[in-house]
Amino acid sequence: MEDSQTWVPCFWPNLGAGSMPHVPSLLHCIASNRNPPVPKRRRSSSPAQLPALRTRGPRAFSGLTTRSALAFLLLFGVPLLLVYLGTGDSVDMMELFNLVPVREAVRDHHWLMPTLNGFPRLEKPPLPVWVPAYFATLTQSESLWVLRFPSLLMGLLTAVSVYWIGIIVTPSKSDGRKFGLLAACITLSMFVFLRHARLASYDIYSTAFLTLGMVGLLGITDSTKHQNAYTLLAGLGIGLSILSKGPVPVATVCLPFGLYMLFFRRRPAPFIRLAVAALISIAVFFPWLIAIGHYYAEYHPWQVWYREILQNSTAISNNPVQDPADLKKPIFYYLQFFGWVAPHSPVFVAALIAPFLKKNSAAPPALPSAPERRARWAFWFIVIGGLIFISCLAEKKNRYAMPLFPFAGLLCAGIWLDFARLAKESRIDLAAQILLLVQALFFIVPPIALIAAMIWSNVGTLPHWAGGPALAQMLHSFPPALSFILLALTLAAAVYLSRLLFQRDFTTALALLGITSWLLIFTVQCLYRADPSTHTNPARHAAEEASASAGIDLIFTTPQYRPWLSTLYYANRQLPELPLPTLAAVANHAPDSSFFLMLVTGNNQDGPDPNPDAEKIIASFETATRRQPDSITSWFDEHRHTNLYRFAPAASATVPATTTAPAR
């Protein structure tokens, strides 16, 4: 036996009746951290009396502590979240919805009610604006590195919360640490989650605080200690999540969790604490609603919030320039979730099926304990119920599924933990062999495909179905040495993962799963940032040119036809929004200077698609001011065609006697 070999140098000499152990030998054993010496047992000794043998899989991580697990989690997660974090421009619509209010909070001190181009941004809560705006104020910088850094912290908070959930729901602390660490690493290496976790948008804040709140909810139901602390944590986490993006993400997770409670937890005590947590969450976010309803009553905030709920539930848009396609997604849109959890899709599918499989304790993977099975049902209910819930909403985006990724990671980790509990000599059935093989292919195929595309793009032209010139440009922009190392290591780790079908070393499988996931996702992140389109927003130079064209004069716009968010952000100046009569009065009050008006003129990327209402505004403005419009710049900034007009003063322009300058 392997363990008995470590005892041989420490046997006590001359053990007999009344003999004492040899002290130096004993101290030597203690100092070398070996098992204490014991006398040899007779052959008739029962095997149960022998020291416990490590016949089960996970020898690595057997001494895993919370400190070492968190250290590993930081080493795993920080590079994935940090690489190219602030490189290039913002090209994400929802991030721009947040960046403009952050800039106005820092520059104009709009803190209580964040603003978008000077108008209250009532559609979203303020917490994702407050946090990056505080960092920008603290560092005196508005760079994307600074504004996205809090998102990195939110991603790590999500991972730590997942690790914490793994400990709570697993009876064995040792297995709980392994389970939580696996789940946290898997969550961070799901591509769509990582994509949105790196943006300064609302979703990662809501997901982080909601996952922290779920730590409290599962602590209430699955832990016998610290019940008051878990109740407080649940209320604070859920309240901060609502203060980050409203009630929809909370409903996405908590409604299925409530259904799980009705099936598996019918004792009244947890429900009482859940009610207390709900009251705490209301106490966290409701004061802000009351304050806004009082101080910004002229903007009718309660009606805005009602219209937002109506839009999400009935597909009746309250945004005149919104793309109708956003509200016409099919009911099965979220079936893409199986691809969004890549590269862990095969294990995720197995985790969804596993609760319905009947197997005895001798069949691999080994059966989890009753509390673990109950917790996995909770994760199953949250993922499936959450996907059904957001499928019923009219507006569908992949970022709306963000709160479900941590629980998908927990489901996947459960499958790997079951494999890790197997003895090395255990046999695995055909279904488990297929699962390991398919999962290995998910790691093997992408590097092979990228290597083939890299070689192909150097000797010929990539066809359209293989990515065409865009992929070739990305591959050529990627550092060759780094790409070769990452792809080669990913391929090597994936090949070894497939060999587990024959070697049965599942502990090594877990280590290689982490290495492979990290290498593959890190490579994908680097390739994504190598795409030139992620470095320069198509509206940036046009917006800067438009801003420079106006010189020190103001650029005006109308509330209904204002430029798109990237224009507002990259123009680096506020564009006052005034109705047409007020705009004409302002222009007539200053007849000796040019007047600049920026309007959305179309919303079709393939053609000009003129907006007849915008044309009427221009014609009406020309009639009211007797100025000739001159289009000096026009561009399409991902969503809308925008045009900047200069209205030069007419030679005979005079100020009407009744015109007065409006208060601004």
C-alpha positions as CSV (number, residue, x, y, z in Angstrom):
1,M,0.0,0.0,0.0
2,E,1.2,3.5,-0.9
3,D,0.3,4.9,2.5
4,S,2.1,2.1,4.5
5,Q,5.3,2.9,2.7
6,T,5.4,6.3,4.4
7,W,5.1,4.7,7.8
8,V,8.1,2.5,7.5
9,P,10.9,5.0,8.6
10,C,8.8,5.9,11.6
11,F,8.1,2.6,13.2
12,W,8.8,2.6,16.9
13,P,11.8,0.3,17.7
14,N,11.5,-2.6,20.2
15,L,7.7,-2.3,20.6
16,G,6.7,-4.8,23.2
17,A,5.0,-5.0,26.5
18,G,5.6,-1.9,28.5
19,S,8.0,-0.4,26.0
20,M,8.0,3.3,25.2
21,P,8.2,4.9,21.8
22,H,11.5,6.2,20.6
23,V,11.1,10.0,21.1
24,P,13.4,11.1,18.2
25,S,11.6,8.9,15.8
26,L,8.2,10.3,16.9
27,L,9.5,13.9,16.6
28,H,10.9,13.0,13.2
29,C,7.5,11.8,12.1
30,I,5.7,14.9,13.4
31,A,8.2,17.2,11.8
32,S,8.0,15.4,8.4
33,N,4.2,15.7,8.6
34,R,3.8,11.9,8.2
35,N,1.2,9.7,9.6
36,P,1.8,8.7,13.3
37,P,3.6,5.4,13.8
38,V,1.4,2.5,14.7
39,P,2.4,-1.1,15.5
40,K,1.9,-3.7,12.9
41,R,-1.4,-5.4,13.1
42,R,-1.9,-9.1,12.9
43,R,-3.3,-10.7,9.7
44,S,-6.6,-11.3,11.5
45,S,-7.2,-7.6,12.0
46,S,-10.3,-6.4,10.4
47,P,-9.8,-4.1,7.4
48,A,-12.2,-1.6,9.1
49,Q,-9.6,-1.2,11.8
50,L,-6.9,-0.2,9.3
51,P,-6.2,3.5,8.6
52,A,-8.6,4.9,6.0
53,L,-7.3,4.4,2.5
54,R,-7.7,6.9,-0.3
55,T,-9.5,4.7,-2.7
56,R,-11.6,7.5,-4.2
57,G,-10.7,9.8,-7.0
58,P,-9.8,13.3,-5.8
59,R,-6.3,13.1,-4.3
60,A,-5.4,16.5,-5.7
61,F,-7.3,19.2,-3.8
62,S,-7.6,16.9,-0.8
63,G,-6.2,19.6,1.4
64,L,-8.1,22.4,-0.4
65,T,-8.8,25.3,2.0
66,T,-11.0,28.3,1.4
67,R,-8.0,30.6,1.2
68,S,-6.3,28.5,-1.4
69,A,-9.6,28.0,-3.3
70,L,-10.1,31.8,-3.5
71,A,-6.5,32.4,-4.5
72,F,-6.9,29.9,-7.3
73,L,-10.2,31.5,-8.3
74,L,-8.5,34.9,-8.6
75,L,-5.7,33.4,-10.7
76,F,-8.3,31.8,-12.9
77,G,-10.7,34.7,-13.2
78,V,-8.7,38.0,-13.2
79,P,-6.8,37.4,-16.4
80,L,-10.1,36.4,-18.2
81,L,-11.8,39.5,-17.0
82,L,-8.8,41.8,-17.3
83,V,-7.4,41.0,-20.8
84,Y,-8.0,43.9,-23.2
85,L,-10.6,45.2,-20.7
86,G,-10.4,48.9,-21.8
87,T,-8.9,48.5,-25.2
88,G,-10.7,50.2,-28.1
89,D,-14.1,51.9,-28.0
90,S,-17.4,50.9,-26.6
91,V,-19.6,49.2,-29.3
92,D,-22.3,47.8,-27.0
93,M,-25.6,49.6,-26.9
94,M,-26.5,48.8,-23.3
95,E,-23.0,49.9,-22.1
96,L,-23.4,53.2,-23.9
97,F,-26.7,53.6,-22.1
98,N,-24.6,53.5,-18.9
99,L,-21.5,55.4,-20.0
100,V,-23.3,58.6,-21.0
101,P,-25.0,58.9,-17.5
102,V,-21.7,58.0,-15.8
103,R,-20.0,60.9,-17.6
104,E,-22.8,63.3,-16.8
105,A,-22.8,62.2,-13.1
106,V,-19.1,63.0,-12.9
107,R,-19.2,66.2,-14.9
108,D,-22.6,67.6,-14.0
109,H,-23.0,66.0,-10.6
110,H,-26.3,64.2,-11.5
111,W,-26.1,61.6,-8.8
112,L,-29.5,61.1,-7.3
113,M,-31.1,60.8,-10.7
114,P,-28.6,59.8,-13.5
115,T,-29.3,61.6,-16.7
116,L,-28.9,60.8,-20.4
117,N,-28.0,63.9,-22.4
118,G,-29.3,66.0,-19.6
119,F,-32.7,64.3,-19.2
120,P,-33.5,61.9,-16.3
121,R,-32.7,58.3,-17.2
122,L,-35.8,56.9,-15.5
123,E,-35.8,53.6,-17.5
124,K,-33.0,52.1,-15.4
125,P,-32.0,52.2,-11.7
126,P,-28.9,54.2,-10.6
127,L,-26.5,51.7,-8.9
128,P,-24.5,50.7,-12.1
129,V,-24.0,54.5,-12.7
130,W,-23.0,55.3,-9.1
131,V,-20.3,52.7,-8.9
132,P,-18.2,53.5,-12.0
133,A,-18.9,57.2,-11.6
134,Y,-17.4,56.9,-8.1
135,F,-14.3,55.2,-9.6
136,A,-14.0,57.8,-12.3
137,T,-14.2,60.6,-9.6
138,L,-11.7,58.8,-7.4
139,T,-9.2,58.3,-10.2
140,Q,-10.0,61.5,-12.1
141,S,-10.3,59.5,-15.3
142,E,-13.1,58.5,-17.6
143,S,-11.2,55.9,-19.6
144,L,-12.9,52.5,-20.4
145,W,-10.3,50.8,-18.2
146,V,-11.6,52.8,-15.2
147,L,-15.3,52.6,-16.0
148,R,-15.2,48.8,-16.7
149,F,-13.0,47.9,-13.7
150,P,-16.0,47.8,-11.3
151,S,-17.5,45.2,-13.7
152,L,-14.4,43.1,-13.2
153,L,-15.1,43.2,-9.4
154,M,-18.8,42.3,-10.0
155,G,-17.7,39.3,-12.0
156,L,-15.4,38.2,-9.2
157,L,-18.2,38.8,-6.7
158,T,-20.4,36.5,-8.8
159,A,-17.7,33.8,-8.8
160,V,-17.1,34.0,-5.1
161,S,-20.9,33.8,-4.5
162,V,-21.1,30.7,-6.6
163,Y,-18.2,29.2,-4.6
164,W,-20.1,30.1,-1.4
165,I,-23.3,28.4,-2.6
166,G,-21.3,25.2,-3.3
167,I,-20.1,25.1,0.3
168,I,-23.6,25.8,1.7
169,V,-25.4,23.0,-0.2
170,T,-22.7,20.3,0.2
171,P,-22.7,18.4,3.6
172,S,-18.9,17.8,3.4
173,K,-16.9,21.0,3.6
174,S,-14.1,19.4,1.6
175,D,-16.4,18.3,-1.2
176,G,-18.2,21.7,-0.9
177,R,-15.0,23.6,-1.6
178,K,-14.2,21.5,-4.6
179,F,-17.8,21.8,-5.9
180,G,-17.9,25.5,-5.4
181,L,-14.5,26.1,-7.0
182,L,-15.4,24.0,-10.0
183,A,-18.7,25.8,-10.4
184,A,-17.1,29.3,-10.1
185,C,-14.5,28.5,-12.7
186,I,-17.0,27.0,-15.1
187,T,-19.2,30.1,-14.7
188,L,-16.4,32.4,-15.5
189,S,-15.4,30.4,-18.5
190,M,-18.8,30.5,-20.2
191,F,-18.3,32.8,-23.1
192,V,-21.5,34.8,-23.1
193,F,-21.3,35.4,-19.4
194,L,-17.7,36.5,-19.7
195,R,-18.6,38.7,-22.6
196,H,-21.1,40.7,-20.6
197,A,-19.2,40.6,-17.4
198,R,-16.5,42.7,-18.9
199,L,-18.9,45.6,-19.9
200,A,-19.8,48.6,-17.8
201,S,-23.5,47.7,-18.3
202,Y,-26.3,47.0,-15.9
203,D,-26.5,43.2,-16.2
204,I,-23.3,42.2,-14.4
205,Y,-24.2,44.4,-11.4
206,S,-27.7,42.9,-11.2
207,T,-26.3,39.3,-11.6
208,A,-23.5,39.8,-9.0
209,F,-25.9,41.1,-6.3
210,L,-28.6,38.6,-7.1
211,T,-26.2,35.7,-6.9
212,L,-25.0,37.1,-3.5
213,G,-28.7,37.3,-2.5
214,M,-29.1,33.6,-3.5
215,V,-26.3,32.8,-1.1
216,G,-28.5,34.1,1.6
217,L,-31.6,32.3,0.4
218,L,-29.9,28.9,0.2
219,G,-28.2,29.6,3.5
220,I,-31.7,30.0,5.0
221,T,-32.9,26.7,3.5
222,D,-29.8,24.6,3.7
223,S,-27.7,25.8,6.6
224,T,-28.4,25.4,10.4
225,K,-26.0,28.2,11.3
226,H,-25.9,32.0,10.9
227,Q,-29.6,32.2,10.0
228,N,-29.9,35.9,10.8
229,A,-26.8,36.7,8.8
230,Y,-28.1,34.8,5.8
231,T,-31.5,36.5,6.0
232,L,-29.8,39.9,6.1
233,L,-27.6,38.9,3.2
234,A,-30.5,37.7,1.1
235,G,-32.4,41.0,1.6
236,L,-29.4,43.2,0.8
237,G,-28.4,41.2,-2.3
238,I,-31.8,41.1,-3.8
239,G,-32.4,44.8,-2.9
240,L,-29.2,45.9,-4.5
241,S,-30.0,43.7,-7.6
242,I,-33.3,45.6,-8.0
243,L,-31.4,48.9,-7.5
244,S,-29.2,47.7,-10.4
245,K,-31.7,46.7,-13.1
246,G,-35.2,46.5,-11.7
247,P,-37.3,43.5,-10.7
248,V,-37.1,41.4,-13.8
249,P,-33.7,39.7,-13.1
250,V,-34.9,39.0,-9.5
251,A,-38.1,37.5,-10.8
252,T,-36.1,35.3,-13.3
253,V,-34.4,33.6,-10.4
254,C,-36.7,34.0,-7.4
255,L,-39.9,32.8,-9.0
256,P,-38.4,29.4,-10.0
257,F,-36.8,29.2,-6.5
258,G,-40.2,29.8,-5.0
259,L,-41.6,26.9,-7.0
260,Y,-38.7,24.7,-5.8
261,M,-39.5,25.7,-2.2
262,L,-43.1,24.5,-2.7
263,F,-41.9,21.1,-3.9
264,F,-39.0,20.5,-1.5
265,R,-39.3,22.9,1.4
266,R,-42.7,23.0,3.0
267,R,-41.6,23.8,6.6
268,P,-42.9,27.2,7.7
269,A,-39.6,28.5,9.3
270,P,-37.8,29.1,6.0
271,F,-40.8,30.9,4.5
272,I,-40.9,33.3,7.5
273,R,-37.2,34.2,7.0
274,L,-37.8,34.6,3.2
275,A,-40.6,37.1,4.0
276,V,-38.2,39.0,6.3
277,A,-35.6,39.0,3.5
278,A,-38.2,40.4,1.1
279,L,-39.0,43.2,3.5
280,I,-35.2,44.0,3.8
281,S,-34.9,44.1,0.0
282,I,-37.8,46.6,-0.2
283,A,-36.1,48.8,2.4
284,V,-33.0,48.8,0.2
285,F,-34.5,50.0,-3.1
286,F,-37.8,51.6,-2.2
287,P,-36.4,54.9,-0.7
288,W,-34.8,55.8,-4.0
289,L,-38.2,55.2,-5.8
290,I,-39.9,57.5,-3.3
291,A,-37.3,60.2,-3.6
292,I,-37.4,60.2,-7.4
293,G,-41.2,60.2,-7.4
294,H,-41.1,63.3,-5.2
295,Y,-38.2,65.3,-6.7
296,Y,-38.8,64.4,-10.3
297,A,-42.6,64.4,-10.4
298,E,-42.7,66.6,-13.5
299,Y,-41.1,63.7,-15.5
300,H,-43.9,61.3,-14.3
301,P,-41.5,58.5,-13.2
302,W,-44.2,56.1,-12.1
303,Q,-45.7,56.3,-15.6
304,V,-42.3,55.6,-17.2
305,W,-41.8,52.6,-15.0
306,Y,-45.3,51.3,-15.8
307,R,-44.6,51.7,-19.6
308,E,-41.4,49.8,-19.2
309,I,-43.2,46.9,-17.6
310,L,-45.9,47.2,-20.3
311,Q,-43.3,47.1,-23.0
312,N,-41.6,43.9,-21.6
313,S,-44.9,42.1,-21.2
314,T,-46.9,43.2,-24.3
315,A,-44.3,44.2,-27.0
316,I,-45.9,47.7,-27.1
317,S,-42.8,49.9,-27.5
318,N,-42.5,53.2,-25.6
319,N,-39.4,54.2,-27.6
320,P,-40.2,55.9,-31.0
321,V,-36.8,55.0,-32.5
322,Q,-36.6,51.4,-31.2
323,D,-36.0,48.7,-33.7
324,P,-39.3,46.7,-33.8
325,A,-37.2,43.5,-34.4
326,D,-36.1,43.7,-30.8
327,L,-39.7,42.9,-29.8
328,K,-40.3,40.2,-32.4
329,K,-38.0,37.5,-31.2
330,P,-39.5,34.0,-31.4
331,I,-40.6,32.2,-28.2
332,F,-37.8,29.6,-28.6
333,Y,-35.1,32.4,-28.7
334,Y,-33.5,31.2,-25.4
335,L,-32.8,27.7,-26.8
336,Q,-29.6,29.4,-27.7
337,F,-28.7,29.2,-24.1
338,F,-27.2,25.8,-24.8
339,G,-24.7,27.5,-27.0
340,W,-24.1,30.4,-24.7
341,V,-22.7,28.2,-22.0
342,A,-20.0,26.9,-24.4
343,P,-17.6,25.3,-24.1
344,H,-19.4,23.4,-21.3
345,S,-22.5,22.6,-23.4
346,P,-22.3,18.8,-23.3
347,V,-21.9,18.7,-19.5
348,F,-24.8,21.2,-19.2
349,V,-27.1,19.0,-21.2
350,A,-26.0,16.0,-19.1
351,A,-26.7,18.0,-15.9
352,L,-30.3,18.8,-17.1
353,I,-30.9,15.1,-17.8
354,A,-29.2,13.6,-14.7
355,P,-31.9,14.2,-12.1
356,F,-34.3,12.0,-14.1
357,L,-31.9,9.1,-14.4
358,K,-32.4,6.2,-12.1
359,K,-29.2,4.5,-11.1
360,N,-27.9,2.6,-8.1
361,S,-25.0,3.6,-5.9
362,A,-22.6,1.2,-7.8
363,A,-23.2,2.8,-11.2
364,P,-21.0,5.8,-12.1
365,P,-21.2,8.6,-11.5
366,A,-21.8,7.9,-7.9
367,L,-25.1,9.1,-6.4
368,P,-24.8,12.5,-4.5
369,S,-26.2,12.8,-1.0
370,A,-29.8,13.8,-0.4
371,P,-29.0,17.5,0.4
372,E,-26.9,17.7,-2.8
373,R,-29.7,16.1,-4.9
374,R,-32.1,18.6,-3.4
375,A,-29.8,21.6,-4.2
376,R,-29.3,20.4,-7.7
377,W,-33.1,20.3,-8.2
378,A,-33.0,24.0,-7.0
379,F,-30.5,24.8,-9.7
380,W,-32.5,22.9,-12.2
381,F,-35.7,24.7,-11.4
382,I,-33.9,28.1,-11.5
383,V,-32.3,27.5,-14.9
384,I,-35.3,25.9,-16.6
385,G,-37.9,28.1,-14.9
386,G,-35.9,31.2,-15.5
387,L,-35.6,30.5,-19.3
388,I,-39.3,29.9,-19.5
389,F,-40.0,33.1,-17.7
390,I,-37.8,35.3,-19.9
391,S,-39.2,33.6,-22.9
392,C,-42.6,34.9,-22.0
393,L,-41.3,38.5,-22.1
394,A,-41.7,40.4,-25.3
395,E,-38.2,41.8,-25.5
396,K,-35.5,39.2,-25.7
397,K,-31.7,39.6,-25.4
398,N,-28.9,37.2,-24.5
399,R,-27.9,39.4,-21.7
400,Y,-31.3,38.9,-20.0
401,A,-30.1,35.3,-19.3
402,M,-27.1,36.5,-17.3
403,P,-28.6,35.7,-13.8
404,L,-29.0,32.0,-14.9
405,F,-25.3,31.4,-15.8
406,P,-24.1,30.9,-12.2
407,F,-26.7,28.1,-11.7
408,A,-25.8,26.5,-15.0
409,G,-22.2,26.5,-13.7
410,L,-23.4,24.8,-10.5
411,L,-25.2,22.1,-12.5
412,C,-22.2,21.4,-14.6
413,A,-19.9,21.2,-11.6
414,G,-22.2,18.6,-10.0
415,I,-21.5,16.2,-12.9
416,W,-17.7,16.7,-12.6
417,L,-17.8,16.2,-8.9
418,D,-19.6,12.9,-9.3
419,F,-16.9,11.8,-11.7
420,A,-14.2,12.9,-9.2
421,R,-15.7,10.7,-6.5
422,L,-15.2,7.6,-8.5
423,A,-12.3,5.3,-7.6
424,K,-9.7,5.1,-10.3
425,E,-10.4,1.5,-11.0
426,S,-14.1,2.1,-11.4
427,R,-15.7,1.4,-14.8
428,I,-17.9,4.0,-16.4
429,D,-20.9,3.2,-18.5
430,L,-21.4,4.0,-22.2
431,A,-23.3,7.3,-21.6
432,A,-20.5,8.7,-19.4
433,Q,-17.9,7.7,-22.0
434,I,-19.9,9.5,-24.7
435,L,-20.2,12.6,-22.5
436,L,-16.4,12.7,-21.9
437,L,-15.7,12.2,-25.6
438,V,-18.1,15.0,-26.7
439,Q,-16.9,17.4,-24.1
440,A,-13.3,16.7,-25.2
441,L,-14.4,17.4,-28.8
442,F,-15.8,20.8,-27.7
443,F,-12.2,21.7,-26.6
444,I,-10.4,20.0,-29.5
445,V,-12.4,21.2,-32.5
446,P,-12.0,25.0,-31.9
447,P,-8.2,25.0,-31.8
448,I,-8.0,22.7,-34.7
449,A,-10.4,24.9,-36.7
450,L,-8.5,28.1,-35.8
451,I,-5.1,26.6,-36.6
452,A,-6.5,25.4,-40.0
453,A,-8.0,28.8,-40.6
454,M,-4.7,30.5,-39.8
455,I,-2.8,28.3,-42.2
456,W,-5.5,28.7,-44.9
457,S,-5.6,32.5,-44.6
458,N,-1.9,32.6,-45.2
459,V,-1.9,30.5,-48.3
460,G,-5.3,31.5,-49.7
461,T,-8.6,33.3,-49.1
462,L,-11.0,32.1,-46.5
463,P,-14.4,31.3,-47.9
464,H,-17.5,33.1,-46.5
465,W,-18.7,30.1,-44.6
466,A,-15.3,29.9,-42.8
467,G,-15.4,33.5,-41.6
468,G,-14.0,35.2,-44.8
469,P,-11.8,38.3,-44.6
470,A,-13.1,39.3,-41.2
471,L,-11.8,36.2,-39.5
472,A,-8.5,36.3,-41.5
473,Q,-7.9,39.9,-40.3
474,M,-8.6,38.8,-36.7
475,L,-6.2,35.9,-36.9
476,H,-3.5,38.1,-38.5
477,S,-4.0,40.8,-35.8
478,F,-3.4,38.2,-33.1
479,P,0.2,37.9,-31.9
480,P,1.5,34.8,-33.7
481,A,3.6,33.5,-30.8
482,L,0.8,33.9,-28.3
483,S,-1.7,32.3,-30.6
484,F,0.5,29.3,-31.3
485,I,1.2,28.7,-27.6
486,L,-2.4,29.1,-26.5
487,L,-3.9,26.9,-29.3
488,A,-1.2,24.2,-28.9
489,L,-1.7,24.0,-25.1
490,T,-5.5,24.0,-25.6
491,L,-5.2,21.1,-28.0
492,A,-2.8,19.2,-25.8
493,A,-5.1,19.5,-22.7
494,A,-8.1,18.5,-24.7
495,V,-6.4,15.4,-26.1
496,Y,-5.4,14.3,-22.7
497,L,-9.0,14.9,-21.5
498,S,-10.2,12.4,-24.0
499,R,-7.7,9.8,-22.7
500,L,-9.6,9.8,-19.5
501,L,-11.9,7.3,-21.1
502,F,-9.2,4.8,-20.7
503,Q,-7.1,6.1,-17.8
504,R,-10.0,6.8,-15.3
505,D,-8.0,9.6,-13.7
506,F,-10.8,11.9,-12.9
507,T,-8.9,14.1,-10.6
508,T,-6.6,15.0,-13.4
509,A,-9.7,15.6,-15.5
510,L,-10.8,18.4,-13.1
511,A,-7.4,20.0,-13.3
512,L,-7.3,19.7,-17.1
513,L,-10.9,21.0,-17.3
514,G,-9.8,24.2,-15.6
515,I,-6.7,24.5,-17.7
516,T,-8.5,23.8,-21.0
517,S,-11.4,26.1,-20.2
518,W,-9.1,28.9,-19.3
519,L,-6.8,28.5,-22.3
520,L,-9.7,28.2,-24.8
521,I,-11.7,31.2,-23.4
522,F,-8.6,33.3,-23.0
523,T,-7.8,32.6,-26.7
524,V,-11.3,33.5,-27.7
525,Q,-11.1,36.7,-25.7
526,C,-7.9,37.7,-27.4
527,L,-9.2,36.9,-30.8
528,Y,-12.4,38.9,-30.1
529,R,-10.4,41.9,-29.1
530,A,-8.1,41.5,-32.2
531,D,-11.2,42.3,-34.3
532,P,-10.7,45.9,-35.6
533,S,-14.4,46.5,-35.3
534,T,-14.1,46.3,-31.5
535,H,-11.4,49.0,-31.4
536,T,-13.1,51.8,-33.2
537,N,-16.8,52.6,-33.0
538,P,-18.0,53.6,-36.5
539,A,-19.6,56.7,-35.0
540,R,-16.5,57.9,-33.0
541,H,-14.7,60.0,-35.7
542,A,-17.9,61.2,-37.3
543,A,-19.2,62.4,-33.9
544,E,-15.9,64.0,-33.0
545,E,-15.9,65.7,-36.5
546,A,-19.4,66.9,-36.0
547,S,-18.6,68.3,-32.6
548,A,-15.5,70.0,-34.0
549,S,-17.5,71.4,-36.9
550,A,-19.7,73.3,-34.5
551,G,-16.7,74.9,-32.8
552,I,-17.6,76.5,-29.6
553,D,-21.3,76.7,-30.6
554,L,-23.9,74.4,-29.2
555,I,-25.3,71.5,-31.1
556,F,-29.1,71.2,-30.6
557,T,-31.4,68.3,-31.2
558,T,-35.0,67.3,-30.6
559,P,-36.2,64.9,-27.9
560,Q,-37.8,62.5,-30.3
561,Y,-35.1,62.5,-33.0
562,R,-31.9,62.8,-31.0
563,P,-28.7,61.1,-32.2
564,W,-27.9,57.6,-31.0
565,L,-25.9,56.9,-27.8
566,S,-22.5,56.6,-29.4
567,T,-22.9,60.1,-30.9
568,L,-23.8,61.5,-27.5
569,Y,-20.8,59.7,-25.9
570,Y,-18.1,60.4,-28.5
571,A,-19.2,64.0,-29.2
572,N,-18.0,64.5,-25.6
573,R,-20.5,67.3,-25.0
574,Q,-24.2,67.6,-24.1
575,L,-26.6,68.2,-26.9
576,P,-29.6,70.3,-25.6
577,E,-32.9,68.7,-26.5
578,L,-35.6,71.3,-27.3
579,P,-38.9,71.2,-29.0
580,L,-39.2,72.8,-32.5
581,P,-40.8,76.1,-31.4
582,T,-38.2,76.6,-28.8
583,L,-35.4,75.8,-31.2
584,A,-36.7,78.3,-33.7
585,A,-36.8,81.0,-30.9
586,V,-33.2,80.2,-29.9
587,A,-32.1,80.5,-33.5
588,N,-33.9,83.7,-34.1
589,H,-32.5,85.2,-31.0
590,A,-28.9,84.8,-32.3
591,P,-29.2,85.7,-36.0
592,D,-25.5,86.5,-36.5
593,S,-24.1,83.0,-35.8
594,S,-24.6,79.6,-37.4
595,F,-27.0,77.2,-35.8
596,F,-26.3,73.5,-35.6
597,L,-29.0,70.9,-35.5
598,M,-28.3,67.2,-35.2
599,L,-31.2,64.7,-36.1
600,V,-31.7,61.0,-36.6
601,T,-32.7,60.9,-40.3
602,G,-33.1,57.1,-40.8
603,N,-32.7,53.7,-39.3
604,N,-31.8,51.4,-42.2
605,Q,-28.2,50.3,-42.4
606,D,-28.4,49.3,-46.1
607,G,-29.9,52.5,-47.3
608,P,-30.7,56.1,-46.4
609,D,-34.3,55.2,-45.4
610,P,-35.2,58.9,-44.9
611,N,-37.3,59.8,-41.9
612,P,-40.3,61.9,-43.2
613,D,-40.8,63.4,-39.7
614,A,-37.2,64.5,-39.5
615,E,-37.6,66.1,-43.0
616,K,-40.7,68.0,-41.8
617,I,-38.7,69.2,-38.8
618,I,-36.0,70.6,-41.0
619,A,-38.5,72.2,-43.4
620,S,-40.4,73.8,-40.5
621,F,-37.2,75.0,-38.9
622,E,-36.1,76.5,-42.2
623,T,-39.5,78.3,-42.6
624,A,-39.5,79.6,-39.0
625,T,-35.9,80.9,-39.0
626,R,-35.4,81.8,-42.7
627,R,-32.1,79.9,-42.6
628,Q,-30.9,77.5,-45.3
629,P,-29.9,74.0,-44.1
630,D,-26.5,72.7,-45.0
631,S,-25.8,69.0,-44.3
632,I,-22.1,69.0,-43.2
633,T,-21.7,65.4,-42.0
634,S,-23.8,62.2,-42.1
635,W,-23.0,58.7,-40.7
636,F,-24.5,55.4,-39.6
637,D,-23.5,54.6,-36.0
638,E,-24.6,50.9,-35.7
639,H,-28.3,51.7,-35.3
640,R,-29.3,55.0,-36.9
641,H,-28.5,57.3,-39.7
642,T,-27.6,60.7,-38.2
643,N,-27.1,64.1,-39.9
644,L,-25.6,67.3,-38.7
645,Y,-27.1,70.4,-40.3
646,R,-25.7,73.9,-40.2
647,F,-28.2,76.7,-40.6
648,A,-26.3,79.8,-41.6
649,P,-27.9,83.2,-40.8
650,A,-29.8,84.7,-43.6
651,A,-28.7,88.1,-44.9
652,S,-32.1,89.6,-44.1
653,A,-32.6,87.7,-40.8
654,T,-34.0,89.9,-38.0
655,V,-35.0,89.1,-34.5
656,P,-38.8,89.0,-34.2
657,A,-40.0,91.6,-31.7
658,T,-41.9,89.0,-29.7
659,T,-39.0,86.5,-29.5
660,T,-37.2,86.1,-26.2
661,A,-34.4,83.7,-25.4
662,P,-35.7,80.8,-23.4
663,A,-34.2,80.0,-20.0
664,R,-31.7,77.2,-20.4
